[in-house]
Amino acid sequence: MEVFTVPMSDTVKEVVAGKVRRTVLRETLVQVVGPWIFDREALADALTRLGDEETETADMIGLCQAAHVRVRVLAAR
């Protein structure tokens, strides 16, 4: 599966137990943007990997994590 990214422009804070621990360097981060690119076989494989296991996923990243699917990151143009 593939996903496009753009450089991070916002300030990002690391929060632990409700307290700001540090500011994360923007240069080390990217924003994930659509479209996600799935071929039919890759999506079917991800769903098969989940099997009958009930899994709540709020987004495509959650689906990929739950199904242990590798995601290739592409720079947006």
Residue pairs with C-beta under 8 A, 6 or more apart in sequence:
1 36
1 37
1 38
1 42
1 46
1 64
1 69
1 70
1 71
1 72
2 36
2 37
2 71
2 72
2 73
2 74
3 32
3 33
3 36
3 37
3 60
3 71
3 72
3 73
3 74
4 32
4 33
4 34
4 35
4 74
4 75
4 76
5 30
5 31
5 32
5 33
5 73
5 74
5 75
5 76
6 30
6 31
6 33
6 75
6 76
7 26
7 30
7 31
8 26
8 29
8 30
8 31
9 26
9 31
10 26
11 23
11 26
12 23
12 24
12 26
12 29
13 20
13 21
13 22
13 23
13 24
14 20
14 21
14 22
14 23
14 24
15 21
30 73
32 61
33 76
36 60
38 46
42 69
45 67
45 69
46 63
46 64
46 67
46 69
47 67
49 67
49 68
49 69
50 66
50 67
55 66
56 62
57 63
57 66
61 71
63 69
64 70
64 71
